[in-house]
């Protein structure tokens, strides 16, 4: 995600970009790059233009919660034999 373009984006464009990143991360979670993109948006400082950082962080947190909520929990994966219990 190009944070240099963020000051010119509307909230809807930012929300849409975050949603696309989260949806792509769900489909290929092992990749990790998409999850990292969202967490970097959460952790790093960048120019937000006229938009309040707290509003943008709310969008990022919403998409991270949606992403993590869509993943099967660890207990379920253990029962299915996909995660080692060690």
N, C-alpha and C positions, 0 to 999 in steps of 0.2 A: 504494500500500500504506500502510495507516494504522499508522505506527510507534508511535502512542500506544496502540494495542491490543496491541502485541507483548508486553508483560509478562504479559498474561493468556493468550496463546496457548500451546498445547503445542508441542513440537518438530514433531510431525506436522502441526499446523495451519500452522506457519511453512513447513515443507518443501513442503506442498501449495500454499500461496500462491506460493512462489517457482517451483515447477514450472509453475503456471498462467501466471504472468507470462512465463517462458521459452518455453513452448509458444505463447503468443499472439505473442511476438516473432518466433518462427520463421516464423509464417504471414504476418506483416506487418512484415518486418524494416526496410523503408524508414521506417516510422513513427518508430522511435527512442525513443519515450517508454517503452516497456517495458524496453528495454535500459538506458535511463537509470535506471529504477527499481531494477534490480538493481545497477547500479554505485553508485548512491547508498547502497543498503544496505551495500555493501562499504566505501565511503569515509567515510561520516558516522558520528558517534557518536549513539546513541539509547539510551533505557532498555531493558534486556533483562530486567528483573525478576530472577527467580532463575536464569535461563539464562546460561551463560557465553558471552560475545561470541565467543570462538574457535569454539565449536560452531556458532553461527549463521553465522559467516563461512564455515565449512566447507560448510554447505548452500548459501550464495550462490555460492561458488566452484564447487561441483559443478554447479549449474544454469548458470552462465556457461560452464563448459567444455562442458557438454552442448549448450548453444545454439550456441556457436561450432563445435563438432565436427560439428553437423548441417548447417552451411552449406557450399555448394560452395567449394572453394578458389579463389583468384584466378586461378591458372594455368588451371584448368578453365573459368572464365568467360571468360578471354581467348581460349581456343581456340574457344569458342562465339560469340565476337564480342560479348559483353555488357559487356566492360570495356575501356576504352581502354588501350593500352600506354604512354601518355604521362602 
